[in-house]
Amino acid sequence: SKGYSILNTLSKYGLVQREPIAKTYRLGAGLAYLGRRVLQGMDLRKMVMPHLETLSSQTGETSLFGLLSAEQVFIIAKQEGDHLIGVNIDIGHRFHMTAGAHGKAIVSVMPEAQRNKILSRKKLYFYGDPVKFDPVRLKAEIEKAKALGFAEDRGDLQPGINAVSSAVMDHNGSVQGCVILIGTYPGSKIPEFGPLVSATAQEISRELGLDVKDNHNAQACAL
């Protein structure tokens, strides 16, 4: 009965299809969509890797690219830093869309209506545990991220680990993902690393067809 329930769920989303005569199941057309998403992610990984390599070379820290899908950010590319001790995050690791620096970076570039819809939820993970959520602090950090082009996390998700992140957008101005620079570097390095992360995200966005200049003008008008 459990297997039948699973098959019904997969069938609902088109991932399998039931053969009425043989009463067996075969793969459904929904997998074609998932396959395209995987291939897009692989192509995007090839594109972002040179940028991550440059960023890690400039900073000595681990740089990541996270692909936004539904409400999750999936790490699809990474470049390790040159430190003997660093932060190990595997390809395929996922974070909630609202977690940490990348969450602040992502919502900071969203249209106001979409951002407000997300911020109206009961559980938000910008500071790790939802009980630590501080709307006043978050509002200030979002405004800061808009002005500077990057957001930060100073050990809120994991004590001793800092992160800087900037959103990556496509030609339509929709968020595709984010660049994250993560490590045990001191907080005093964030003002130095932040602009580098922002510049990296802008370069990737430009390769995805975004007119970065026009986007900055639009953000300036919004401020």
C-alpha positions as CSV (number, residue, x, y, z in Angstrom):
1,S,0.0,0.0,0.0
2,K,2.9,2.4,0.7
3,G,4.4,1.7,-2.7
4,Y,1.0,2.3,-4.4
5,S,0.7,5.6,-2.5
6,I,4.2,6.7,-3.7
7,L,3.3,5.8,-7.3
8,N,0.1,7.8,-7.1
9,T,2.0,10.8,-5.9
10,L,4.6,10.4,-8.7
11,S,1.8,10.0,-11.2
12,K,0.1,13.2,-9.9
13,Y,3.2,15.2,-10.9
14,G,3.7,13.4,-14.2
15,L,6.9,11.6,-13.1
16,V,5.4,8.2,-13.8
17,Q,2.5,7.0,-16.0
18,R,0.3,4.0,-15.5
19,E,-0.3,1.6,-18.4
20,P,-4.1,0.8,-18.2
21,I,-3.9,-2.5,-20.0
22,A,-0.8,-4.0,-18.5
23,K,-1.4,-2.3,-15.2
24,T,2.2,-1.4,-14.9
25,Y,4.0,1.9,-14.7
26,R,6.5,3.7,-16.9
27,L,8.5,6.9,-16.6
28,G,6.4,10.0,-17.2
29,A,6.8,13.2,-19.3
30,G,7.4,15.2,-16.1
31,L,11.0,13.8,-16.0
32,A,11.7,15.7,-19.3
33,Y,11.2,19.0,-17.4
34,L,13.4,17.9,-14.6
35,G,16.0,16.8,-17.1
36,R,16.0,20.2,-18.7
37,R,16.5,21.8,-15.3
38,V,19.4,19.5,-14.6
39,L,21.1,20.3,-17.9
40,Q,20.5,24.0,-17.4
41,G,22.2,23.7,-14.0
42,M,25.2,21.9,-15.6
43,D,25.6,24.5,-18.3
44,L,25.3,27.3,-15.7
45,R,28.0,25.5,-13.6
46,K,30.4,25.6,-16.5
47,M,29.7,29.3,-16.9
48,V,30.2,30.3,-13.3
49,M,33.3,28.2,-12.5
50,P,35.8,30.7,-13.9
51,H,34.2,33.5,-11.9
52,L,34.4,31.4,-8.7
53,E,38.0,30.5,-9.3
54,T,38.9,34.2,-9.7
55,L,36.9,35.2,-6.6
56,S,38.6,32.5,-4.5
57,S,42.0,33.5,-5.9
58,Q,41.4,37.1,-4.9
59,T,40.2,36.2,-1.3
60,G,41.7,32.9,-0.4
61,E,38.2,31.8,0.7
62,T,35.7,29.2,-0.6
63,S,33.2,30.6,-3.1
64,L,29.9,29.0,-4.0
65,F,27.2,29.4,-6.6
66,G,23.7,28.5,-5.4
67,L,20.9,27.9,-7.9
68,L,17.4,29.1,-6.7
69,S,14.7,26.4,-7.2
70,A,11.3,26.9,-5.5
71,E,12.2,27.7,-1.9
72,Q,15.7,26.1,-1.9
73,V,19.1,27.3,-2.9
74,F,21.1,24.3,-4.3
75,I,24.9,24.5,-4.4
76,I,25.8,23.5,-8.0
77,A,29.4,24.9,-8.2
78,K,32.2,25.7,-5.7
79,Q,35.8,26.6,-5.6
80,E,37.8,25.9,-2.5
81,G,40.0,28.5,-0.8
82,D,43.7,28.0,-0.2
83,H,43.5,27.7,3.6
84,L,44.3,24.4,5.3
85,I,41.2,24.8,7.5
86,G,38.0,25.9,5.7
87,V,34.3,25.3,5.4
88,N,33.3,22.1,3.5
89,I,30.0,22.3,1.6
90,D,29.3,19.6,-0.9
91,I,27.8,20.1,-4.4
92,G,24.1,19.5,-4.1
93,H,23.9,20.9,-0.5
94,R,20.8,22.9,-0.1
95,F,19.8,25.9,2.0
96,H,16.4,27.4,2.6
97,M,15.8,30.4,0.4
98,T,15.6,32.8,3.4
99,A,18.7,31.5,5.3
100,G,21.7,33.7,6.1
101,A,23.5,36.1,3.8
102,H,22.1,34.6,0.6
103,G,18.6,34.9,1.9
104,K,19.1,38.6,2.5
105,A,20.8,39.1,-0.8
106,I,17.9,37.3,-2.7
107,V,15.0,39.2,-1.0
108,S,16.8,42.5,-1.4
109,V,16.6,42.4,-5.2
110,M,13.0,41.1,-5.3
111,P,10.1,43.4,-6.2
112,E,8.5,44.8,-3.1
113,A,5.3,42.8,-3.4
114,Q,7.1,39.5,-3.7
115,R,9.5,40.4,-0.9
116,N,6.6,41.3,1.4
117,K,4.9,38.1,0.6
118,I,7.9,36.1,1.7
119,L,8.5,38.2,4.8
120,S,4.9,37.6,5.9
121,R,5.6,33.9,6.6
122,K,5.6,32.5,10.1
123,K,9.0,30.8,9.7
124,L,12.0,32.7,8.3
125,Y,15.6,31.5,8.6
126,F,17.7,34.6,8.1
127,Y,19.3,34.2,11.5
128,G,19.1,30.4,11.7
129,D,16.4,29.3,14.2
130,P,13.1,31.1,13.3
131,V,12.7,32.2,17.0
132,K,15.8,34.5,16.5
133,F,14.1,36.4,13.6
134,D,14.3,40.1,14.1
135,P,12.2,42.1,11.6
136,V,13.7,45.5,12.5
137,R,17.2,44.2,12.1
138,L,16.3,42.5,8.8
139,K,14.8,45.6,7.3
140,A,18.0,47.5,8.0
141,E,20.1,44.8,6.5
142,I,18.0,44.6,3.4
143,E,18.3,48.3,2.9
144,K,22.1,48.0,3.4
145,A,22.3,45.2,0.9
146,K,20.4,47.3,-1.7
147,A,22.8,50.1,-1.3
148,L,26.0,48.0,-1.2
149,G,25.1,45.2,-3.6
150,F,25.8,42.4,-1.1
151,A,24.5,41.0,2.2
152,E,26.4,39.4,5.0
153,D,26.0,36.8,7.8
154,R,28.3,37.2,10.8
155,G,28.1,33.8,12.5
156,D,24.3,33.7,12.8
157,L,23.9,30.5,11.0
158,Q,27.0,28.9,12.4
159,P,29.2,30.5,15.0
160,G,32.7,31.3,13.7
161,I,31.6,31.2,10.1
162,N,31.0,34.4,8.1
163,A,29.5,34.7,4.7
164,V,28.9,37.4,2.0
165,S,26.4,36.9,-0.8
166,S,25.1,38.7,-3.9
167,A,22.1,37.7,-6.0
168,V,22.5,36.7,-9.6
169,M,19.8,37.7,-12.1
170,D,18.8,36.7,-15.6
171,H,18.0,38.9,-18.6
172,N,14.4,39.4,-17.3
173,G,15.7,40.6,-13.9
174,S,14.5,37.4,-12.2
175,V,16.7,35.9,-9.5
176,Q,18.5,32.8,-10.7
177,G,20.7,32.2,-7.7
178,C,23.5,33.8,-5.8
179,V,27.3,33.9,-5.3
180,I,28.4,33.1,-1.7
181,L,31.8,33.6,-0.2
182,I,32.0,31.6,3.0
183,G,34.8,30.9,5.5
184,T,36.3,31.5,9.0
185,Y,37.6,34.9,7.9
186,P,37.2,37.7,10.4
187,G,34.2,40.1,10.1
188,S,36.7,42.9,9.5
189,K,37.2,41.4,6.0
190,I,33.6,41.7,4.9
191,P,33.9,45.4,3.7
192,E,36.8,44.2,1.5
193,F,35.2,40.9,0.3
194,G,31.7,42.2,-0.2
195,P,32.4,44.4,-3.3
196,L,34.3,41.5,-4.9
197,V,31.4,39.2,-4.4
198,S,29.0,41.8,-5.8
199,A,31.2,42.3,-8.9
200,T,31.3,38.5,-9.4
201,A,27.5,38.3,-9.3
202,Q,27.2,41.2,-11.7
203,E,29.5,39.6,-14.2
204,I,27.6,36.3,-14.1
205,S,24.3,38.3,-14.4
206,R,25.7,40.1,-17.4
207,E,26.6,36.8,-19.0
208,L,23.0,35.7,-18.4
209,G,21.8,38.8,-20.4
210,L,21.0,41.3,-17.6
211,D,21.7,44.9,-18.4
212,V,23.5,45.5,-15.1
213,K,23.5,49.3,-15.5
214,D,19.8,49.5,-16.1
215,N,19.2,47.2,-13.1
216,H,21.3,49.4,-10.9
217,N,19.3,52.5,-12.0
218,A,16.0,50.7,-11.2
219,Q,17.3,49.8,-7.8
220,A,18.4,53.4,-7.2
221,C,14.9,54.6,-8.1
222,A,13.4,52.1,-5.7
223,L,15.5,53.5,-2.9
